[in-house]
Amino acid sequence: MTTRNNQSVPLFPFTNPEEILRTARRRARLDALAAANRLAEAAATPLPTSNNQQDYSSSSLASSTRMQNMKTPTDPTASHGGTDNMSIADCLRAVIEIQHTNAVQLRDAQQKAEQDRLQAEEQRRLDAEQRRLDAEKFAEQRHND
């Protein structure tokens, strides 16, 4: 009985390090492009806002509409430079719009939290007053009995 494997198939497949690096770089480019597209879609998505919020300027609306129309490439080899259709200014504009939207949402959430806190404080005051009146009524009934 032999201890050697007489098969011609190697145990480990032959690998090409350059091909592995090219694949990793391509995947990183595609991930970066997908992330940029997600940012653009998030910037273009209307969010619920309060009545006193100012509208965006027409230039920022036009840029967000332009970014929304961008599509991800279906062929992974078609993307060579990452965000070819999106300039640095467009990327910065998208980031600023996202930050502005987040700031508006934070402000609205803080206002709502303050209103809720004031409402809860008023309710606690009313409850305390009602308990005091009930205690007085109970003490008066007990005194009369």
OpenMM code with the backbone's topology and positions (N, CA, C; nanometers):
from openmm import Vec3, app, unit

residues = "MET THR THR ARG ASN ASN GLN SER VAL PRO LEU PHE PRO PHE THR ASN PRO GLU GLU ILE LEU ARG THR ALA ARG ARG ARG ALA ARG LEU ASP ALA LEU ALA ALA ALA ASN ARG LEU ALA GLU ALA ALA ALA THR PRO LEU PRO THR SER ASN ASN GLN GLN ASP TYR SER SER SER SER LEU ALA SER SER THR ARG MET GLN ASN MET LYS THR PRO THR ASP PRO THR ALA SER HIS GLY GLY THR ASP ASN MET SER ILE ALA ASP CYS LEU ARG ALA VAL ILE GLU ILE GLN HIS THR ASN ALA VAL GLN LEU ARG ASP ALA GLN GLN LYS ALA GLU GLN ASP ARG LEU GLN ALA GLU GLU GLN ARG ARG LEU ASP ALA GLU GLN ARG ARG LEU ASP ALA GLU LYS PHE ALA GLU GLN ARG HIS ASN ASP".split()
positions = [
    Vec3(0.0847, -0.1160, 0.0000),
    Vec3(0.0000, 0.0000, 0.0000),
    Vec3(0.0900, 0.1233, 0.0000),
    Vec3(0.0601, 0.2165, -0.0895),
    Vec3(0.1442, 0.3355, -0.1011),
    Vec3(0.0862, 0.4493, -0.0177),
    Vec3(0.1733, 0.5367, 0.0255),
    Vec3(0.1294, 0.6517, 0.1043),
    Vec3(0.1242, 0.7782, 0.0204),
    Vec3(0.1621, 0.7696, -0.1013),
    Vec3(0.1616, 0.8865, -0.1883),
    Vec3(0.0345, 0.8902, -0.2712),
    Vec3(-0.0050, 1.0129, -0.2981),
    Vec3(-0.1217, 1.0336, -0.3820),
    Vec3(-0.0730, 1.0414, -0.5260),
    Vec3(-0.1207, 0.9540, -0.6088),
    Vec3(-0.0750, 0.9476, -0.7470),
    Vec3(-0.1591, 1.0351, -0.8393),
    Vec3(-0.2435, 1.1188, -0.7834),
    Vec3(-0.3271, 1.2044, -0.8669),
    Vec3(-0.2446, 1.3207, -0.9195),
    Vec3(-0.2810, 1.3687, -1.0374),
    Vec3(-0.2094, 1.4817, -1.0955),
    Vec3(-0.2705, 1.6158, -1.0528),
    Vec3(-0.3817, 1.6132, -0.9819),
    Vec3(-0.4463, 1.7361, -0.9356),
    Vec3(-0.3759, 1.7830, -0.8083),
    Vec3(-0.3277, 1.9070, -0.8045),
    Vec3(-0.2591, 1.9551, -0.6842),
    Vec3(-0.3586, 1.9752, -0.5690),
    Vec3(-0.3070, 1.9642, -0.4473),
    Vec3(-0.3923, 1.9838, -0.3310),
    Vec3(-0.4394, 2.1288, -0.3202),
    Vec3(-0.3514, 2.2227, -0.3467),
    Vec3(-0.3859, 2.3636, -0.3422),
    Vec3(-0.3864, 2.4174, -0.4840),
    Vec3(-0.4876, 2.4947, -0.5207),
    Vec3(-0.4909, 2.5480, -0.6572),
    Vec3(-0.3810, 2.6519, -0.6762),
    Vec3(-0.3324, 2.6604, -0.7985),
    Vec3(-0.2322, 2.7608, -0.8299),
    Vec3(-0.2994, 2.8978, -0.8276),
    Vec3(-0.2332, 2.9941, -0.7674),
    Vec3(-0.2905, 3.1284, -0.7597),
    Vec3(-0.1959, 3.2285, -0.8218),
    Vec3(-0.2546, 3.3335, -0.8709),
    Vec3(-0.1785, 3.4420, -0.9300),
    Vec3(-0.1951, 3.5632, -0.8383),
    Vec3(-0.0906, 3.6052, -0.7677),
    Vec3(-0.1043, 3.7172, -0.6740),
    Vec3(-0.1504, 3.8462, -0.7416),
    Vec3(-0.1040, 3.8713, -0.8647),
    Vec3(-0.1467, 3.9924, -0.9339),
    Vec3(-0.2957, 3.9893, -0.9626),
    Vec3(-0.3471, 3.8739, -0.9989),
    Vec3(-0.4907, 3.8606, -1.0250),
    Vec3(-0.5710, 3.8828, -0.8963),
    Vec3(-0.5203, 3.8316, -0.7862),
    Vec3(-0.5880, 3.8525, -0.6573),
    Vec3(-0.5903, 4.0012, -0.6236),
    Vec3(-0.4781, 4.0710, -0.6445),
    Vec3(-0.4728, 4.2146, -0.6170),
    Vec3(-0.5644, 4.2931, -0.7101),
    Vec3(-0.5661, 4.2571, -0.8397),
    Vec3(-0.6551, 4.3255, -0.9340),
    Vec3(-0.8008, 4.3078, -0.8933),
    Vec3(-0.8353, 4.1872, -0.8537),
    Vec3(-0.9727, 4.1598, -0.8106),
    Vec3(-1.0079, 4.2398, -0.6856),
    Vec3(-0.9151, 4.2463, -0.5918),
    Vec3(-0.9406, 4.3224, -0.4688),
    Vec3(-0.9551, 4.4709, -0.4989),
    Vec3(-0.8701, 4.5247, -0.5875),
    Vec3(-0.8809, 4.6662, -0.6233),
    Vec3(-1.0112, 4.6948, -0.6965),
    Vec3(-1.0489, 4.6057, -0.7876),
    Vec3(-1.1749, 4.6226, -0.8606),
    Vec3(-1.2926, 4.6215, -0.7640),
    Vec3(-1.2897, 4.5287, -0.6687),
    Vec3(-1.3974, 4.5210, -0.5697),
    Vec3(-1.4014, 4.6483, -0.4847),
    Vec3(-1.2835, 4.7016, -0.4483),
    Vec3(-1.2789, 4.8253, -0.3696),
    Vec3(-1.3356, 4.9425, -0.4495),
    Vec3(-1.3020, 4.9500, -0.5810),
    Vec3(-1.3574, 5.0562, -0.6649),
    Vec3(-1.5086, 5.0453, -0.6735),
    Vec3(-1.5585, 4.9239, -0.6934),
    Vec3(-1.7033, 4.9042, -0.7026),
    Vec3(-1.7724, 4.9374, -0.5709),
    Vec3(-1.7098, 4.9004, -0.4597),
    Vec3(-1.7677, 4.9339, -0.3288),
    Vec3(-1.7710, 5.0850, -0.3081),
    Vec3(-1.6641, 5.1541, -0.3488),
    Vec3(-1.6606, 5.2999, -0.3355),
    Vec3(-1.7670, 5.3644, -0.4234),
    Vec3(-1.7848, 5.3131, -0.5444),
    Vec3(-1.8865, 5.3659, -0.6343),
    Vec3(-2.0260, 5.3416, -0.5776),
    Vec3(-2.0481, 5.2230, -0.5242),
    Vec3(-2.1786, 5.1925, -0.4649),
    Vec3(-2.2052, 5.2816, -0.3441),
    Vec3(-2.1023, 5.3068, -0.2635),
    Vec3(-2.1194, 5.3943, -0.1472),
    Vec3(-2.1513, 5.5368, -0.1920),
    Vec3(-2.0844, 5.5841, -0.2956),
    Vec3(-2.1121, 5.7190, -0.3469),
    Vec3(-2.2543, 5.7273, -0.4000),
    Vec3(-2.2997, 5.6223, -0.4673),
    Vec3(-2.4368, 5.6218, -0.5180),
    Vec3(-2.5373, 5.6183, -0.4042),
    Vec3(-2.5068, 5.5429, -0.2979),
    Vec3(-2.5975, 5.5404, -0.1824),
    Vec3(-2.6048, 5.6781, -0.1181),
    Vec3(-2.4904, 5.7477, -0.1092),
    Vec3(-2.4900, 5.8835, -0.0547),
    Vec3(-2.5731, 5.9767, -0.1417),
    Vec3(-2.5581, 5.9628, -0.2731),
    Vec3(-2.6339, 6.0479, -0.3638),
    Vec3(-2.7831, 6.0206, -0.3514),
    Vec3(-2.8210, 5.8943, -0.3410),
    Vec3(-2.9622, 5.8603, -0.3251),
    Vec3(-3.0150, 5.9094, -0.1917),
    Vec3(-2.9340, 5.9000, -0.0871),
    Vec3(-2.9776, 5.9486, 0.0439),
    Vec3(-2.9946, 6.0999, 0.0412),
    Vec3(-2.9082, 6.1688, -0.0309),
    Vec3(-2.9192, 6.3141, -0.0393),
    Vec3(-3.0408, 6.3548, -0.1208),
    Vec3(-3.0780, 6.2739, -0.2192),
    Vec3(-3.1902, 6.3080, -0.3054),
    Vec3(-3.3236, 6.2632, -0.2480),
    Vec3(-3.3244, 6.1798, -0.1462),
    Vec3(-3.4483, 6.1307, -0.0882),
    Vec3(-3.5087, 6.2378, 0.0005),
    Vec3(-3.6349, 6.2774, -0.0266),
    Vec3(-3.6971, 6.3775, 0.0607),
    Vec3(-3.7286, 6.3170, 0.1960),
    Vec3(-3.7048, 6.3937, 0.3005),
    Vec3(-3.7289, 6.3484, 0.4362),
    Vec3(-3.8401, 6.4319, 0.4971),
    Vec3(-3.9166, 6.3765, 0.5932),
    Vec3(-4.0205, 6.4564, 0.6573),
    Vec3(-3.9570, 6.5736, 0.7318),
    Vec3(-4.0134, 6.6903, 0.7089),
    Vec3(-3.9570, 6.8095, 0.7703),
    Vec3(-4.0664, 6.8894, 0.8385),
    Vec3(-4.0257, 6.9834, 0.9204),
    Vec3(-4.1221, 7.0695, 0.9878),
    Vec3(-4.1654, 7.1808, 0.8935),
    Vec3(-4.2695, 7.2528, 0.9304),
    Vec3(-4.3233, 7.3583, 0.8456),
    Vec3(-4.2312, 7.4787, 0.8367),
    Vec3(-4.1479, 7.5012, 0.9354),
    Vec3(-4.0636, 7.6202, 0.9359),
    Vec3(-3.9277, 7.5977, 0.8718),
    Vec3(-3.9044, 7.4822, 0.8103),
    Vec3(-3.7746, 7.4549, 0.7473),
    Vec3(-3.7672, 7.5277, 0.6141),
    Vec3(-3.6521, 7.5880, 0.5842),
    Vec3(-3.6335, 7.6566, 0.4575),
    Vec3(-3.6038, 7.5543, 0.3490),
    Vec3(-3.6501, 7.5856, 0.2264),
    Vec3(-3.6258, 7.4950, 0.1145),
    Vec3(-3.4819, 7.5069, 0.0694),
    Vec3(-3.4335, 7.3988, 0.0101),
    Vec3(-3.2983, 7.4015, -0.0440),
    Vec3(-3.2931, 7.4961, -0.1626),
    Vec3(-3.1750, 7.5422, -0.1941),
    Vec3(-3.1603, 7.6281, -0.3105),
    Vec3(-3.1798, 7.5452, -0.4365),
    Vec3(-3.2117, 7.6141, -0.5460),
    Vec3(-3.2393, 7.5415, -0.6698),
    Vec3(-3.1150, 7.4703, -0.7211),
    Vec3(-2.9966, 7.5254, -0.6969),
    Vec3(-2.8752, 7.4591, -0.7445),
    Vec3(-2.8514, 7.3279, -0.6713),
    Vec3(-2.8791, 7.3241, -0.5420),
    Vec3(-2.8583, 7.1994, -0.4691),
    Vec3(-2.9622, 7.0963, -0.5090),
    Vec3(-3.0853, 7.1407, -0.5412),
    Vec3(-3.1863, 7.0461, -0.5885),
    Vec3(-3.1469, 6.9898, -0.7243),
    Vec3(-3.0933, 7.0755, -0.8116),
    Vec3(-3.0512, 7.0280, -0.9427),
    Vec3(-2.9379, 6.9279, -0.9303),
    Vec3(-2.8434, 6.9542, -0.8410),
    Vec3(-2.7316, 6.8611, -0.8265),
    Vec3(-2.7776, 6.7294, -0.7668),
    Vec3(-2.8726, 6.7333, -0.6728),
    Vec3(-2.9194, 6.6074, -0.6150),
    Vec3(-2.9986, 6.5282, -0.7173),
    Vec3(-3.0739, 6.5971, -0.8060),
    Vec3(-3.1464, 6.5268, -0.9115),
    Vec3(-3.0479, 6.4636, -1.0085),
    Vec3(-2.9407, 6.5350, -1.0404),
    Vec3(-2.8403, 6.4823, -1.1308),
    Vec3(-2.7741, 6.3587, -1.0703),
    Vec3(-2.7450, 6.3625, -0.9394),
    Vec3(-2.6804, 6.2489, -0.8739),
    Vec3(-2.7752, 6.1301, -0.8629),
    Vec3(-2.9062, 6.1576, -0.8533),
    Vec3(-3.0021, 6.0481, -0.8413),
    Vec3(-3.0099, 5.9695, -0.9714),
    Vec3(-2.9871, 6.0369, -1.0846),
    Vec3(-2.9978, 5.9709, -1.2138),
    Vec3(-2.8773, 5.8842, -1.2466),
    Vec3(-2.7713, 5.8902, -1.1657),
    Vec3(-2.6539, 5.8070, -1.1897),
    Vec3(-2.6851, 5.6618, -1.1583),
    Vec3(-2.6325, 5.5717, -1.2376),
    Vec3(-2.6549, 5.4287, -1.2179),
    Vec3(-2.5221, 5.3600, -1.1897),
    Vec3(-2.5288, 5.2486, -1.1188),
    Vec3(-2.4082, 5.1696, -1.0972),
    Vec3(-2.3833, 5.0867, -1.2220),
    Vec3(-2.2587, 5.0644, -1.2586),
    Vec3(-2.2312, 4.9847, -1.3769),
    Vec3(-2.2660, 4.8385, -1.3514),
    Vec3(-2.3238, 4.7760, -1.4548),
    Vec3(-2.3581, 4.6347, -1.4403),
    Vec3(-2.2374, 4.5472, -1.4695),
    Vec3(-2.1469, 4.5954, -1.5521),
    Vec3(-2.0262, 4.5198, -1.5832),
    Vec3(-1.9152, 4.5646, -1.4888),
    Vec3(-1.8651, 4.4757, -1.4016),
    Vec3(-1.7639, 4.5174, -1.3053),
    Vec3(-1.6366, 4.5697, -1.3699),
    Vec3(-1.6058, 4.5279, -1.4929),
    Vec3(-1.4836, 4.5753, -1.5577),
    Vec3(-1.5034, 4.7116, -1.6213),
    Vec3(-1.6265, 4.7620, -1.6270),
    Vec3(-1.6523, 4.8910, -1.6905),
    Vec3(-1.6070, 5.0070, -1.6038),
    Vec3(-1.5979, 4.9886, -1.4757),
    Vec3(-1.5597, 5.0968, -1.3850),
    Vec3(-1.4082, 5.0961, -1.3670),
    Vec3(-1.3441, 5.1998, -1.4207),
    Vec3(-1.1986, 5.2056, -1.4073),
    Vec3(-1.1552, 5.3137, -1.3105),
    Vec3(-1.2310, 5.4235, -1.3015),
    Vec3(-1.1853, 5.5352, -1.2211),
    Vec3(-1.2724, 5.5644, -1.1011),
    Vec3(-1.3579, 5.4766, -1.0628),
    Vec3(-1.4437, 5.5027, -0.9469),
    Vec3(-1.5630, 5.5859, -0.9878),
    Vec3(-1.5743, 5.7076, -0.9356),
    Vec3(-1.6886, 5.7941, -0.9634),
    Vec3(-1.6562, 5.8824, -1.0829),
    Vec3(-1.6652, 5.8265, -1.2051),
    Vec3(-1.6325, 5.9002, -1.3264),
    Vec3(-1.7311, 6.0138, -1.3511),
    Vec3(-1.8594, 5.9907, -1.3282),
    Vec3(-1.9616, 6.0887, -1.3603),
    Vec3(-1.9794, 6.1927, -1.2510),
    Vec3(-1.9192, 6.1748, -1.1371),
    Vec3(-1.9426, 6.2620, -1.0231),
    Vec3(-1.8139, 6.3374, -0.9894),
    Vec3(-1.8179, 6.4695, -1.0012),
    Vec3(-1.6981, 6.5482, -0.9725),
    Vec3(-1.6808, 6.5641, -0.8222),
    Vec3(-1.5670, 6.6155, -0.7831),
    Vec3(-1.5391, 6.6400, -0.6408),
    Vec3(-1.6410, 6.7394, -0.5850),
    Vec3(-1.6725, 6.8421, -0.6642),
    Vec3(-1.7697, 6.9425, -0.6184),
    Vec3(-1.9056, 6.8779, -0.5936),
    Vec3(-1.9462, 6.7863, -0.6830),
    Vec3(-2.0736, 6.7167, -0.6635),
    Vec3(-2.0702, 6.6304, -0.5382),
    Vec3(-1.9585, 6.5635, -0.5160),
    Vec3(-1.9459, 6.4805, -0.3950),
    Vec3(-1.9539, 6.5666, -0.2698),
    Vec3(-1.8819, 6.6779, -0.2692),
    Vec3(-1.8861, 6.7678, -0.1536),
    Vec3(-2.0255, 6.8258, -0.1338),
    Vec3(-2.0907, 6.8616, -0.2442),
    Vec3(-2.2265, 6.9148, -0.2349),
    Vec3(-2.3202, 6.8103, -0.1747),
    Vec3(-2.3044, 6.6844, -0.2147),
    Vec3(-2.3879, 6.5772, -0.1596),
    Vec3(-2.3622, 6.5599, -0.0104),
    Vec3(-2.2359, 6.5645, 0.0301),
    Vec3(-2.2029, 6.5509, 0.1726),
    Vec3(-2.2610, 6.6671, 0.2522),
    Vec3(-2.2507, 6.7880, 0.1983),
    Vec3(-2.3048, 6.9052, 0.2681),
    Vec3(-2.4564, 6.8955, 0.2789),
    Vec3(-2.5228, 6.8491, 0.1736),
    Vec3(-2.6685, 6.8333, 0.1790),
    Vec3(-2.7082, 6.7289, 0.2830),
    Vec3(-2.6321, 6.6218, 0.2900),
    Vec3(-2.6615, 6.5182, 0.3897),
    Vec3(-2.6424, 6.5749, 0.5299),
    Vec3(-2.5344, 6.6504, 0.5503),
    Vec3(-2.5111, 6.7108, 0.6814),
    Vec3(-2.6216, 6.8099, 0.7166),
    Vec3(-2.6659, 6.8871, 0.6184),
    Vec3(-2.7741, 6.9827, 0.6431),
    Vec3(-2.9027, 6.9094, 0.6816),
    Vec3(-2.9335, 6.8035, 0.6092),
    Vec3(-3.0532, 6.7248, 0.6399),
    Vec3(-3.0439, 6.6654, 0.7795),
    Vec3(-2.9273, 6.6133, 0.8146),
    Vec3(-2.9087, 6.5580, 0.9495),
    Vec3(-2.9240, 6.6659, 1.0559),
    Vec3(-2.8714, 6.7851, 1.0295),
    Vec3(-2.8834, 6.8945, 1.1264),
    Vec3(-3.0292, 6.9347, 1.1449),
    Vec3(-3.1043, 6.9407, 1.0355),
    Vec3(-3.2467, 6.9753, 1.0446),
    Vec3(-3.3222, 6.8680, 1.1217),
    Vec3(-3.2931, 6.7419, 1.0926),
    Vec3(-3.3597, 6.6328, 1.1644),
    Vec3(-3.3245, 6.6356, 1.3126),
    Vec3(-3.1992, 6.6631, 1.3456),
    Vec3(-3.1580, 6.6714, 1.4855),
    Vec3(-3.2295, 6.7858, 1.5558),
    Vec3(-3.2369, 6.9019, 1.4896),
    Vec3(-3.3069, 7.0161, 1.5478),
    Vec3(-3.4539, 6.9825, 1.5733),
    Vec3(-3.5196, 6.9195, 1.4751),
    Vec3(-3.6600, 6.8814, 1.4921),
    Vec3(-3.6769, 6.7811, 1.6057),
    Vec3(-3.5856, 6.6851, 1.6151),
    Vec3(-3.5937, 6.5855, 1.7227),
    Vec3(-3.5737, 6.6510, 1.8588),
    Vec3(-3.4814, 6.7469, 1.8663),
    Vec3(-3.4590, 6.8168, 1.9928),
    Vec3(-3.5799, 6.9012, 2.0316),
    Vec3(-3.6422, 6.9661, 1.9339),
    Vec3(-3.7626, 7.0440, 1.9631),
    Vec3(-3.8754, 6.9538, 2.0117),
    Vec3(-3.8913, 6.8390, 1.9473),
    Vec3(-3.9962, 6.7450, 1.9887),
    Vec3(-3.9672, 6.6926, 2.1285),
    Vec3(-3.8411, 6.6610, 2.1569),
    Vec3(-3.8050, 6.6122, 2.2903),
    Vec3(-3.8323, 6.7191, 2.3957),
    Vec3(-3.8037, 6.8446, 2.3640),
    Vec3(-3.8305, 6.9540, 2.4582),
    Vec3(-3.9807, 6.9695, 2.4812),
    Vec3(-4.0592, 6.9599, 2.3745),
    Vec3(-4.2048, 6.9672, 2.3889),
    Vec3(-4.2567, 6.8515, 2.4733),
    Vec3(-4.2060, 6.7322, 2.4480),
    Vec3(-4.2477, 6.6151, 2.5264),
    Vec3(-4.2100, 6.6319, 2.6733),
    Vec3(-4.0907, 6.6866, 2.6990),
    Vec3(-4.0468, 6.7079, 2.8365),
    Vec3(-4.1370, 6.8080, 2.9075),
    Vec3(-4.1701, 6.9177, 2.8393),
    Vec3(-4.2583, 7.0184, 2.8990),
    Vec3(-4.3980, 6.9623, 2.9239),
    Vec3(-4.4461, 6.8828, 2.8286),
    Vec3(-4.5781, 6.8217, 2.8445),
    Vec3(-4.5778, 6.7238, 2.9623),
    Vec3(-4.4738, 6.6433, 2.9756),
    Vec3(-4.4647, 6.5485, 3.0869),
    Vec3(-4.4530, 6.6229, 3.2197),
    Vec3(-4.3787, 6.7330, 3.2211),
    Vec3(-4.3646, 6.8129, 3.3428),
    Vec3(-4.4996, 6.8713, 3.3846),
    Vec3(-4.5747, 6.9217, 3.2886),
    Vec3(-4.7077, 6.9758, 3.3178),
    Vec3(-4.8005, 6.8658, 3.3690),
    Vec3(-4.7926, 6.7476, 3.3064),
    Vec3(-4.8772, 6.6359, 3.3507),
    Vec3(-4.8407, 6.5942, 3.4935),
    Vec3(-4.7114, 6.5912, 3.5260),
    Vec3(-4.6702, 6.5584, 3.6632),
    Vec3(-4.7217, 6.6622, 3.7624),
    Vec3(-4.7182, 6.7900, 3.7230),
    Vec3(-4.7693, 6.8956, 3.8100),
    Vec3(-4.9191, 6.8780, 3.8333),
    Vec3(-4.9939, 6.8483, 3.7265),
    Vec3(-5.1385, 6.8269, 3.7401),
    Vec3(-5.1684, 6.7038, 3.8250),
    Vec3(-5.0901, 6.5972, 3.8047),
    Vec3(-5.1097, 6.4755, 3.8848),
    Vec3(-5.0816, 6.5022, 4.0323),
    Vec3(-4.9774, 6.5787, 4.0610),
    Vec3(-4.9442, 6.6111, 4.2001),
    Vec3(-5.0555, 6.6943, 4.2627),
    Vec3(-5.1089, 6.7890, 4.1865),
    Vec3(-5.2198, 6.8714, 4.2366),
    Vec3(-5.3427, 6.7851, 4.2641),
    Vec3(-5.3707, 6.6910, 4.1738),
    Vec3(-5.4858, 6.6020, 4.1931),
    Vec3(-5.4652, 6.5132, 4.3166),
    Vec3(-5.3436, 6.4625, 4.3357),
    Vec3(-5.3161, 6.3808, 4.4548),
    Vec3(-5.3328, 6.4627, 4.5828),
    Vec3(-5.2875, 6.5887, 4.5781),
    Vec3(-5.3022, 6.6755, 4.6953),
    Vec3(-5.4497, 6.6987, 4.7272),
    Vec3(-5.5303, 6.7260, 4.6240),
    Vec3(-5.6738, 6.7473, 4.6458),
    Vec3(-5.7411, 6.6206, 4.6983),
    Vec3(-5.7023, 6.5047, 4.6427),
    Vec3(-5.7587, 6.3778, 4.6897),
    Vec3(-5.7208, 6.3527, 4.8355),
    Vec3(-5.5968, 6.3838, 4.8713),
    Vec3(-5.5524, 6.3641, 5.0096),
    Vec3(-5.6289, 6.4561, 5.1042),
    Vec3(-5.6515, 6.5808, 5.0632),
    Vec3(-5.7291, 6.6731, 5.1464),
    Vec3(-5.8729, 6.6242, 5.1637),
    Vec3(-5.9318, 6.5773, 5.0518),
    Vec3(-6.0693, 6.5267, 5.0579),
    Vec3(-6.0764, 6.4049, 5.1496),
    Vec3(-5.9786, 6.3153, 5.1377),
    Vec3(-5.9760, 6.1954, 5.2218),
    Vec3(-5.9598, 6.2335, 5.3693),
    Vec3(-5.8709, 6.3284, 5.3960),
    Vec3(-5.8489, 6.3727, 5.5342),
    Vec3(-5.9747, 6.4387, 5.5896),
    Vec3(-6.0440, 6.5162, 5.5079),
    Vec3(-6.1671, 6.5811, 5.5517),
    Vec3(-6.2758, 6.4785, 5.5813),
    Vec3(-6.2887, 6.3768, 5.4937),
    Vec3(-6.3885, 6.2713, 5.5171),
    Vec3(-6.3549, 6.1938, 5.6438),
    Vec3(-6.2302, 6.1680, 5.6643),
    Vec3(-6.1873, 6.0930, 5.7823),
    Vec3(-6.2117, 6.1743, 5.9094),
    Vec3(-6.1899, 6.3040, 5.9001),
    Vec3(-6.2107, 6.3919, 6.0149),
    Vec3(-6.3604, 6.4008, 6.0488),
    Vec3(-6.4461, 6.3995, 5.9464),
    Vec3(-6.5901, 6.4076, 5.9686),
    Vec3(-6.6466, 6.2767, 6.0217),
    Vec3(-6.5824, 6.1670, 5.9997),
    Vec3(-6.6337, 6.0372, 6.0472),
    Vec3(-6.5994, 6.0158, 6.1867),
] * unit.nanometer
topology = app.Topology()
chain = topology.addChain("A")
for resn in residues:
    res = topology.addResidue(resn, chain)
    for name in ("N", "CA", "C"):
        topology.addAtom(name, app.Element.getBySymbol(name[0]), res)
